[in-house]
Amino acid sequence: MMQQQNKLHQEVKWLVENEVPSVLDHIHKLITQCLKSSTSSKSSKFHLTCTTSTCGNETIRGSLILHQDTLCGMEIFMKPTKTISTVKASFRSDKQWKLQQIQDAVNHMKAIKQLVDNILTEQECIDHCAEGIVCVLDDVIKELIRCQARLATPCQLSLNSLIGSGFAKMFSPPLPGDTLVNLYALENRLVLNYYTVQQAHTNASLSPSKNGKLHQRNLAGRSLVHHAGAMFEHAGIRYEMATSSSAECIVPTLTNLLDTASYVQTICQNLKDKVIERLPRALYLFNNVNVYFFSLQC
């Protein structure tokens, strides 16, 4: 039994002193490169392409200029029906719009880099504490999950909350009074929702499925879009959705961010599994009563 335990100790010692620093250094380089791309000083222009429309025609299109997590400019062309002339609106020259989702996702990656920095610089932790390695890897994985979730789960906004929104006030000339817009990140894309509303001509009561709330089936799917016919009440007046359209563009930095997060999560999980697999089961179970895993000092 003692011989087997000594062998296991040596395996963990080699893993913690050799493989763990190597893997963490690789993760550090991946995160650093990802952050370098996400925090580039260059601005990029992307074209918004209409992806869904209740009218059967291209009701919304345009372009935007993105600098890191900030929209520096935007131009949209709106044509809700075939009989209405195209309306053009652009960001006011003195306005910029912060995309909180992107900022939060990047901040999660920065937190991961700091965690890895700490464990790489605290050599004593690497040399002597397999338990500490597992805890740090758990923290890294949690941050990676939060990073991905922040881009995959945009905030749910009701139609009421879109009326007079700050984003709608960014444009010049002002958007038409019957127009509602919303912009959010959805995985590796920026999505612009464009709605026109009209006063409802019905006395039907508002039901949970038609009160201007999201018809959500999947946080990462098209259910984030309000559908034509949705009804809501504002300032005592009942309105209904006349048209509903979406336009979107793929942002390469978001693709890189999500790909890196997914890859690093796999690396961390594999490394964590290797460490735990070699830890004595009994000592691992009694971790909460201050029983140490090993003393790996030479």
GINORRA-V81337 format. One record per pair of residues at least 24 apart in sequence whose ideal C-beta (glycine too) atoms are under 8 Angstrom apart, sorted by sequence separation. I is the first residue (numbers start at 1). J is the second residue. If there is no record, write none. Layout:
i: (I I)
j: (J J)
//
This chain:
i: (43 72 115 116 222 42 55 57 71 115 157 206 55 70 71 206 55 70 71 204 206 40 48 70 71 112 115 39 43 69 70 155 202 212 38 69 154 69 112 154 193 195 200 111 112 154 193 206 66 69 162 187 191 193 68 69 109 151 152 186 108 112 151 152 108 151 159 202 69 151 154 68 108 109 159 186 199 200 202 108 199 200 184 199 200 198 199 105 108 197 198 105 197 197 198 105 196 197 104 105 195 196 195 196 195 101 102 195 101 194 195 193 194 160 193 194 101 158 159 193 194 158 159 192 158 191 192 158 191 192 156 157 191 156 190 189 190 156 189 189 190 186 188 189 188 178 188 154 189 153 185 188 39 152 153 159 187 188 38 152 156 185 188 97 154 188 35 38 159 163 187 160 97 159 160 35 158 160 34 35 95 31 35 92 91 92 91 92 159 31 32 90 91 31 89 90 159 89 101 102 89 99 101 27 28 31 89 89 97 99 28 27 28 87 99 24 28 24 25 76 24 74 74 78 78 21 78 24 151 21 76 20 151 151 17 16 17 147 148 16 71 16 20 27 148 16 147 148 15 76 78 80 16 144 12 76 144 144 145 144 66 140 141 144 64 141 140 141 62 137 141 60 137 60 137 138 59 137 134 137 134 48 133 134 46 48 130 109 131 105 130 106 109 102 105 109 112 131 131 80 81 131 80 130 129 130 80 130 128 129 128 127 128 52 127 76 52 54 54 59 60 62 64 66 59 60 61 60 55 54 53 54 55 53 54 52 53 52 53 52 50 51 50 51 50 51 49 48 49 48 49 48 47 46 46 46 44 44 40 38 37 38 37 38 34 34 34 33 31 30 30 31 30 27 27 26 27 23 23 20 19 19 20 15 16 15 12 15 12 11 12 8 8 5 17 16 12 13 12 13 12 9 9)
j: (67 96 139 140 246 67 80 82 96 140 182 231 81 96 97 232 82 97 98 231 233 68 76 98 99 140 143 68 72 98 99 184 231 241 68 99 184 100 143 185 224 226 231 143 144 186 225 238 99 102 195 220 224 226 102 103 143 185 186 220 143 147 186 187 144 187 195 238 106 188 191 106 146 147 197 224 237 238 240 147 238 239 224 239 240 239 240 147 150 239 240 148 240 241 242 150 241 242 150 151 241 242 242 243 243 150 151 244 151 244 245 244 245 212 245 246 154 211 212 246 247 212 213 246 213 246 247 214 247 248 213 214 248 214 248 248 249 216 249 250 251 248 250 251 251 242 252 219 254 219 251 254 106 219 220 226 254 255 106 220 224 254 257 167 224 258 106 109 230 234 258 232 170 232 233 109 232 234 109 110 170 109 113 170 170 171 171 172 239 112 113 171 172 113 171 172 241 172 184 185 173 183 185 112 113 116 174 175 183 185 116 116 117 176 190 116 120 119 120 171 120 170 171 175 176 120 179 126 254 126 181 126 257 258 126 126 127 257 258 127 183 129 133 140 261 130 261 262 130 192 194 196 133 261 130 194 262 264 265 265 190 264 265 268 190 268 268 269 192 268 272 192 269 194 271 272 194 272 272 275 275 190 275 276 190 192 275 257 279 254 279 257 260 254 257 261 264 287 292 242 243 293 243 293 293 294 245 296 295 296 296 296 297 222 297 247 225 227 228 243 245 247 249 251 245 246 247 247 243 243 243 244 245 244 245 244 245 245 246 246 245 246 246 247 247 248 247 247 248 248 249 249 249 249 250 251 251 253 253 253 253 256 256 257 256 257 260 260 260 260 263 264 264 264 267 267 268 267 271 271 271 274 275 274 275 275 275 278 278 278 279 278 280 280 296 296 293 294 294 296 296 294 296)
//
